Amino acid sequence: MFAVLYRFKLAPDTEPAFREAWRAATHAIRERYGTSGSRLHRADDGELVAYAVWPDRATWEKAQTLPSASPESGAAMRACMVGPVTATPLEVLDDLLVVGAVAR
């Protein structure tokens, strides 16, 4: 498993449009590349942060060289952004995340 952390700085009043485009892009990427999907968060500084899980680094790297899984969604996301998206590749060392469960 391989993960990537993405940070997005948005123009004022564009969050709803960005989130709609992000969801469509995430669905398309998941279908095309077999990813485990992504989660979108809001950081304390107001930027949006997405954590995406890929099968492995090679799959992610190959996807970077191919045409977009959803050009329309990508364009809609970029139209909402101020500056470029930043991507931080992350090697998963220990995975203790349980989806849908509450830790006690």
C-alpha positions as CSV (number, residue, x, y, z in Angstrom):
1,M,0.0,0.0,0.0
2,F,1.1,3.5,-0.8
3,A,-0.4,6.9,0.1
4,V,-0.2,10.4,-1.1
5,L,-1.1,13.6,0.8
6,Y,-2.5,16.4,-1.4
7,R,-2.9,20.0,-0.2
8,F,-5.2,22.5,-2.0
9,K,-5.6,26.2,-1.4
10,L,-8.9,27.5,-2.7
11,A,-10.2,30.8,-3.9
12,P,-12.9,32.3,-1.8
13,D,-16.4,30.8,-2.2
14,T,-15.2,27.9,-4.4
15,E,-15.3,25.1,-1.9
16,P,-18.7,23.6,-2.9
17,A,-17.6,23.4,-6.6
18,F,-14.2,22.1,-5.7
19,R,-15.6,19.3,-3.5
20,E,-18.1,18.2,-6.2
21,A,-15.2,18.0,-8.7
22,W,-12.9,16.3,-6.2
23,R,-15.6,13.6,-5.6
24,A,-16.0,13.0,-9.4
25,A,-12.3,12.9,-9.9
26,T,-11.8,10.5,-7.0
27,H,-14.4,8.1,-8.4
28,A,-12.9,8.2,-11.8
29,I,-9.4,7.6,-10.5
30,R,-10.6,4.7,-8.3
31,E,-12.3,3.1,-11.3
32,R,-9.4,3.6,-13.7
33,Y,-6.5,2.8,-11.4
34,G,-8.0,0.5,-8.7
35,T,-7.1,2.9,-5.9
36,S,-8.7,2.5,-2.4
37,G,-10.1,6.0,-2.8
38,S,-9.4,9.2,-0.8
39,R,-10.6,11.3,2.1
40,L,-10.9,15.1,2.0
41,H,-10.2,17.2,5.1
42,R,-10.1,20.8,6.1
43,A,-6.9,21.9,7.9
44,D,-6.8,24.5,10.6
45,D,-5.3,27.0,8.1
46,G,-8.3,26.6,5.8
47,E,-6.6,24.6,3.1
48,L,-8.1,21.3,2.0
49,V,-6.1,18.2,2.5
50,A,-6.7,14.8,0.8
51,Y,-5.2,11.5,1.7
52,A,-5.3,9.0,-1.1
53,V,-4.4,5.3,-0.9
54,W,-2.9,3.7,-4.0
55,P,-2.1,0.0,-4.5
56,D,1.7,0.8,-4.7
57,R,4.0,3.6,-5.7
58,A,4.5,2.2,-9.2
59,T,0.8,2.5,-9.9
60,W,0.7,6.1,-8.7
61,E,3.8,7.0,-10.7
62,K,2.4,5.4,-13.8
63,A,-0.9,7.3,-13.4
64,Q,1.1,10.6,-13.4
65,T,2.3,9.9,-16.9
66,L,-1.2,8.9,-18.3
67,P,-4.0,11.2,-19.5
68,S,-6.3,12.3,-16.7
69,A,-9.0,9.9,-15.5
70,S,-11.4,12.8,-15.5
71,P,-10.2,15.9,-17.5
72,E,-13.4,17.8,-16.8
73,S,-13.2,17.2,-13.0
74,G,-9.5,18.1,-13.0
75,A,-10.2,21.4,-14.8
76,A,-13.0,22.2,-12.4
77,M,-10.7,21.6,-9.4
78,R,-8.0,23.8,-10.9
79,A,-10.4,26.6,-11.6
80,C,-11.1,26.7,-7.8
81,M,-7.5,26.6,-6.7
82,V,-5.1,29.4,-5.8
83,G,-1.6,28.1,-6.8
84,P,-0.6,24.5,-7.5
85,V,-1.7,21.4,-5.6
86,T,1.1,20.0,-3.5
87,A,1.6,16.2,-3.4
88,T,3.6,14.4,-0.7
89,P,4.2,10.7,-1.3
90,L,4.0,8.6,1.8
91,E,5.4,5.1,2.4
92,V,3.0,3.3,4.7
93,L,5.0,1.7,7.6
94,D,2.2,0.6,9.9
95,D,-1.5,0.6,9.1
96,L,-3.8,0.5,12.1
97,L,-6.7,2.4,10.5
98,V,-10.0,0.6,10.8
99,V,-12.6,2.0,8.4
100,G,-16.1,2.4,10.0
101,A,-15.0,1.4,13.5
102,V,-14.7,3.5,16.6
103,A,-11.6,2.9,18.7
104,R,-12.4,2.2,22.4
